[in-house]
Amino acid sequence: MSKYVVVDLEMCKVAPEKRKAAGYGRGSETIQIGAVLLNEKYEITDEFNIFVRPEYGFMDTFIMNLTGINSRELRDAPSMKEALLKFIDWIPEDAQVVSWSNTDRGQIKYEAAKKGIVHDRLDTILETWIDSQEMFMEKIAAERKYKLSEALIVSDIDQQGKEHNGLTDAYNTAKLFSKMMVEPQMKLNPYFVDSRREKEERFSFSMADAFRDIHFE
């Protein structure tokens, strides 16, 4: 594999009563697929962006304000089946798909199963999917999971555009993923490094101080 497709989904809510009536058990449904293509040098060479018309979900004020997507843009948008098949056909044969966390992978897998979406490459794409959030945690030895916006700050990367737009988030994830792939030892935000060092020093001092007057036989 020599190329990477970095993807981000935006989703709307599915009401509990709708889930029960329709047999769609998930509380979210895709409304946007945004992605960028990285070449062998981890440079962005292409992009993919499509709105998706939800079958069970609804657009409330919170989701519209969060994503900047409105109901009018989704009214004439393709179904998830049409959008996902277009997305898969856009992905090069030698590319692996990357996302921030495994949430988007799980969403695609669930909707494909529930909506009868079949493509001969779908299983391979899902099986080789890369979780860049997990990679980031390993790279910096994180004790907790970071949101993408937090990880960008820690990695000293300027966030571009509005958060919670599929294409923008895919672009920012791609910048972070590229940095992790290119830099064997990631260069982090100096304020984060100093803060971590101070925390470790305080912990080390506290432990030493706690055992100072204890004598073991």
C-alpha beads as a LAMMPS data file, in Angstrom:
LAMMPS data file: protein, C-alpha beads

217 atoms
216 bonds

1 atom types
1 bond types

-500.0 500.0 xlo xhi
-500.0 500.0 ylo yhi
-500.0 500.0 zlo zhi

Masses

1 110.0

Atoms # bond

1 1 1 0.000 0.000 0.000
2 1 1 1.548 3.320 -1.053
3 1 1 -1.364 5.762 -0.769
4 1 1 -3.728 6.752 2.012
5 1 1 -7.258 8.083 1.989
6 1 1 -8.064 10.113 5.102
7 1 1 -11.806 10.269 5.705
8 1 1 -14.180 12.004 8.093
9 1 1 -17.946 11.532 8.414
10 1 1 -20.464 13.996 9.758
11 1 1 -23.653 12.569 11.213
12 1 1 -27.123 13.557 12.365
13 1 1 -29.208 12.060 15.158
14 1 1 -31.754 9.261 14.854
15 1 1 -34.617 9.506 17.346
16 1 1 -35.159 6.465 19.639
17 1 1 -38.742 5.929 18.403
18 1 1 -37.546 6.023 14.786
19 1 1 -34.812 3.495 15.547
20 1 1 -37.346 1.138 17.070
21 1 1 -39.929 1.516 14.290
22 1 1 -37.421 1.208 11.428
23 1 1 -35.193 -1.438 12.987
24 1 1 -32.231 0.915 12.707
25 1 1 -30.567 0.541 16.082
26 1 1 -27.880 3.213 15.845
27 1 1 -28.338 6.733 17.189
28 1 1 -26.513 8.381 14.284
29 1 1 -26.665 8.453 10.485
30 1 1 -24.197 9.798 7.932
31 1 1 -24.892 13.166 6.288
32 1 1 -21.448 13.932 4.827
33 1 1 -18.393 12.026 3.619
34 1 1 -15.245 14.121 3.303
35 1 1 -11.852 12.700 2.347
36 1 1 -8.426 13.577 0.980
37 1 1 -5.905 11.421 -0.866
38 1 1 -2.251 11.285 0.205
39 1 1 0.463 10.155 -2.195
40 1 1 3.644 8.233 -1.371
41 1 1 5.205 11.421 0.051
42 1 1 2.153 12.035 2.276
43 1 1 1.123 15.046 0.205
44 1 1 -2.555 15.793 -0.466
45 1 1 -3.242 15.239 -4.151
46 1 1 -7.033 14.946 -4.376
47 1 1 -10.209 15.372 -2.355
48 1 1 -13.690 13.874 -2.138
49 1 1 -16.736 15.556 -0.641
50 1 1 -20.391 14.533 -0.769
51 1 1 -23.518 15.199 1.260
52 1 1 -25.734 12.238 2.128
53 1 1 -29.517 12.218 2.489
54 1 1 -30.451 10.493 5.764
55 1 1 -33.189 7.858 5.693
56 1 1 -33.922 7.768 9.420
57 1 1 -32.174 10.739 10.993
58 1 1 -33.162 14.380 11.365
59 1 1 -31.372 17.711 11.363
60 1 1 -31.841 19.681 14.559
61 1 1 -30.453 23.101 15.414
62 1 1 -27.500 21.627 17.305
63 1 1 -26.292 19.534 14.338
64 1 1 -26.867 22.367 11.863
65 1 1 -24.859 24.796 14.007
66 1 1 -22.163 22.190 14.657
67 1 1 -21.627 21.133 11.042
68 1 1 -22.860 24.112 9.069
69 1 1 -25.013 21.709 7.033
70 1 1 -28.706 22.470 6.594
71 1 1 -31.711 20.396 5.562
72 1 1 -31.891 22.012 2.108
73 1 1 -28.438 20.717 1.221
74 1 1 -29.478 17.179 2.131
75 1 1 -32.909 17.166 0.479
76 1 1 -31.580 16.370 -3.009
77 1 1 -28.374 14.654 -1.866
78 1 1 -27.722 11.005 -2.798
79 1 1 -28.582 8.149 -0.462
80 1 1 -25.880 6.509 1.635
81 1 1 -25.762 3.650 -0.857
82 1 1 -25.075 5.976 -3.789
83 1 1 -22.614 8.115 -1.823
84 1 1 -20.669 5.212 -0.309
85 1 1 -20.320 3.403 -3.633
86 1 1 -19.031 6.621 -5.239
87 1 1 -16.571 7.017 -2.378
88 1 1 -15.272 3.465 -2.667
89 1 1 -14.869 3.810 -6.426
90 1 1 -12.843 6.985 -5.824
91 1 1 -10.417 5.213 -3.471
92 1 1 -7.322 3.950 -5.365
93 1 1 -6.764 0.192 -5.350
94 1 1 -3.446 0.567 -3.499
95 1 1 -4.730 2.910 -0.773
96 1 1 -5.555 2.316 2.886
97 1 1 -8.273 4.311 4.595
98 1 1 -7.413 6.376 7.675
99 1 1 -9.673 8.163 10.158
100 1 1 -9.483 9.806 13.567
101 1 1 -10.693 6.944 15.827
102 1 1 -12.667 3.913 14.686
103 1 1 -16.051 5.637 14.959
104 1 1 -16.342 6.320 11.231
105 1 1 -15.301 2.773 10.370
106 1 1 -18.013 1.420 12.653
107 1 1 -20.581 3.804 11.174
108 1 1 -19.850 2.727 7.604
109 1 1 -19.858 -0.932 8.553
110 1 1 -23.206 -0.599 10.344
111 1 1 -24.949 1.412 7.643
112 1 1 -23.659 -0.866 4.894
113 1 1 -25.113 -3.885 6.698
114 1 1 -28.449 -2.233 7.522
115 1 1 -28.949 -0.644 4.109
116 1 1 -27.782 -3.575 2.002
117 1 1 -24.753 -1.788 0.545
118 1 1 -22.446 -4.242 -1.199
119 1 1 -19.106 -3.603 -2.900
120 1 1 -16.385 -6.146 -3.607
121 1 1 -13.752 -3.899 -1.962
122 1 1 -15.698 -2.905 1.158
123 1 1 -14.522 -5.762 3.392
124 1 1 -10.869 -5.161 2.473
125 1 1 -11.204 -1.427 3.161
126 1 1 -12.722 -2.080 6.586
127 1 1 -10.163 -4.767 7.488
128 1 1 -7.146 -2.590 6.626
129 1 1 -8.551 0.614 8.141
130 1 1 -6.066 2.686 10.172
131 1 1 -7.066 4.357 13.444
132 1 1 -4.852 7.459 13.589
133 1 1 -6.084 8.366 17.066
134 1 1 -4.678 5.081 18.378
135 1 1 -1.454 5.739 16.481
136 1 1 -1.207 9.201 18.030
137 1 1 -1.708 7.825 21.552
138 1 1 1.113 5.336 21.019
139 1 1 3.392 7.994 19.526
140 1 1 3.147 10.335 22.504
141 1 1 2.500 7.668 25.166
142 1 1 -0.840 9.317 25.988
143 1 1 -2.757 8.307 29.084
144 1 1 -6.115 9.307 27.605
145 1 1 -7.773 9.754 24.238
146 1 1 -7.449 13.160 22.605
147 1 1 -9.976 14.890 20.383
148 1 1 -8.615 15.835 16.957
149 1 1 -8.548 19.540 17.866
150 1 1 -6.509 18.753 21.002
151 1 1 -4.126 16.463 19.127
152 1 1 -3.440 19.179 16.554
153 1 1 -2.456 21.602 19.320
154 1 1 -0.228 19.004 20.994
155 1 1 1.418 18.257 17.637
156 1 1 2.013 21.974 16.952
157 1 1 -0.209 21.928 13.846
158 1 1 -2.414 24.892 12.957
159 1 1 -6.005 23.780 12.566
160 1 1 -7.452 24.854 9.236
161 1 1 -11.091 25.776 8.650
162 1 1 -14.179 25.098 10.741
163 1 1 -14.248 22.018 12.936
164 1 1 -16.968 19.402 12.247
165 1 1 -16.934 19.793 8.485
166 1 1 -16.135 16.421 6.925
167 1 1 -13.667 17.688 4.333
168 1 1 -11.964 20.114 6.730
169 1 1 -11.586 17.494 9.455
170 1 1 -10.235 15.016 6.901
171 1 1 -7.681 17.617 5.805
172 1 1 -6.564 18.322 9.385
173 1 1 -6.402 14.608 10.216
174 1 1 -4.273 14.096 7.106
175 1 1 -1.809 16.771 8.269
176 1 1 -1.439 15.043 11.620
177 1 1 -1.223 11.564 10.077
178 1 1 1.470 12.789 7.655
179 1 1 3.473 14.239 10.541
180 1 1 3.304 10.930 12.421
181 1 1 4.440 8.999 9.360
182 1 1 7.273 11.360 8.426
183 1 1 8.738 12.148 11.859
184 1 1 10.171 9.088 13.694
185 1 1 10.245 11.178 16.860
186 1 1 7.319 13.563 16.684
187 1 1 8.084 17.209 17.343
188 1 1 5.430 18.355 19.793
189 1 1 4.220 21.724 20.989
190 1 1 6.938 22.995 23.382
191 1 1 4.308 24.121 25.909
192 1 1 2.870 20.595 25.982
193 1 1 6.369 19.105 26.404
194 1 1 7.194 21.493 29.252
195 1 1 3.844 20.843 30.938
196 1 1 4.347 17.072 30.771
197 1 1 7.904 17.374 32.105
198 1 1 6.737 19.501 35.043
199 1 1 3.997 17.006 35.832
200 1 1 6.451 14.102 35.767
201 1 1 8.915 16.002 37.961
202 1 1 6.198 16.855 40.498
203 1 1 5.087 13.232 40.621
204 1 1 8.670 12.009 40.986
205 1 1 9.324 14.486 43.817
206 1 1 6.085 13.582 45.609
207 1 1 6.859 9.860 45.539
208 1 1 10.420 10.383 46.775
209 1 1 9.196 12.718 49.493
210 1 1 6.562 10.206 50.618
211 1 1 9.142 7.463 51.191
212 1 1 11.926 9.646 52.545
213 1 1 11.504 8.760 56.251
214 1 1 10.531 5.134 55.724
215 1 1 13.222 2.580 56.521
216 1 1 12.883 -0.937 55.204
217 1 1 14.372 -3.823 57.149

Bonds

1 1 1 2
2 1 2 3
3 1 3 4
4 1 4 5
5 1 5 6
6 1 6 7
7 1 7 8
8 1 8 9
9 1 9 10
10 1 10 11
11 1 11 12
12 1 12 13
13 1 13 14
14 1 14 15
15 1 15 16
16 1 16 17
17 1 17 18
18 1 18 19
19 1 19 20
20 1 20 21
21 1 21 22
22 1 22 23
23 1 23 24
24 1 24 25
25 1 25 26
26 1 26 27
27 1 27 28
28 1 28 29
29 1 29 30
30 1 30 31
31 1 31 32
32 1 32 33
33 1 33 34
34 1 34 35
35 1 35 36
36 1 36 37
37 1 37 38
38 1 38 39
39 1 39 40
40 1 40 41
41 1 41 42
42 1 42 43
43 1 43 44
44 1 44 45
45 1 45 46
46 1 46 47
47 1 47 48
48 1 48 49
49 1 49 50
50 1 50 51
51 1 51 52
52 1 52 53
53 1 53 54
54 1 54 55
55 1 55 56
56 1 56 57
57 1 57 58
58 1 58 59
59 1 59 60
60 1 60 61
61 1 61 62
62 1 62 63
63 1 63 64
64 1 64 65
65 1 65 66
66 1 66 67
67 1 67 68
68 1 68 69
69 1 69 70
70 1 70 71
71 1 71 72
72 1 72 73
73 1 73 74
74 1 74 75
75 1 75 76
76 1 76 77
77 1 77 78
78 1 78 79
79 1 79 80
80 1 80 81
81 1 81 82
82 1 82 83
83 1 83 84
84 1 84 85
85 1 85 86
86 1 86 87
87 1 87 88
88 1 88 89
89 1 89 90
90 1 90 91
91 1 91 92
92 1 92 93
93 1 93 94
94 1 94 95
95 1 95 96
96 1 96 97
97 1 97 98
98 1 98 99
99 1 99 100
100 1 100 101
101 1 101 102
102 1 102 103
103 1 103 104
104 1 104 105
105 1 105 106
106 1 106 107
107 1 107 108
108 1 108 109
109 1 109 110
110 1 110 111
111 1 111 112
112 1 112 113
113 1 113 114
114 1 114 115
115 1 115 116
116 1 116 117
117 1 117 118
118 1 118 119
119 1 119 120
120 1 120 121
121 1 121 122
122 1 122 123
123 1 123 124
124 1 124 125
125 1 125 126
126 1 126 127
127 1 127 128
128 1 128 129
129 1 129 130
130 1 130 131
131 1 131 132
132 1 132 133
133 1 133 134
134 1 134 135
135 1 135 136
136 1 136 137
137 1 137 138
138 1 138 139
139 1 139 140
140 1 140 141
141 1 141 142
142 1 142 143
143 1 143 144
144 1 144 145
145 1 145 146
146 1 146 147
147 1 147 148
148 1 148 149
149 1 149 150
150 1 150 151
151 1 151 152
152 1 152 153
153 1 153 154
154 1 154 155
155 1 155 156
156 1 156 157
157 1 157 158
158 1 158 159
159 1 159 160
160 1 160 161
161 1 161 162
162 1 162 163
163 1 163 164
164 1 164 165
165 1 165 166
166 1 166 167
167 1 167 168
168 1 168 169
169 1 169 170
170 1 170 171
171 1 171 172
172 1 172 173
173 1 173 174
174 1 174 175
175 1 175 176
176 1 176 177
177 1 177 178
178 1 178 179
179 1 179 180
180 1 180 181
181 1 181 182
182 1 182 183
183 1 183 184
184 1 184 185
185 1 185 186
186 1 186 187
187 1 187 188
188 1 188 189
189 1 189 190
190 1 190 191
191 1 191 192
192 1 192 193
193 1 193 194
194 1 194 195
195 1 195 196
196 1 196 197
197 1 197 198
198 1 198 199
199 1 199 200
200 1 200 201
201 1 201 202
202 1 202 203
203 1 203 204
204 1 204 205
205 1 205 206
206 1 206 207
207 1 207 208
208 1 208 209
209 1 209 210
210 1 210 211
211 1 211 212
212 1 212 213
213 1 213 214
214 1 214 215
215 1 215 216
216 1 216 217
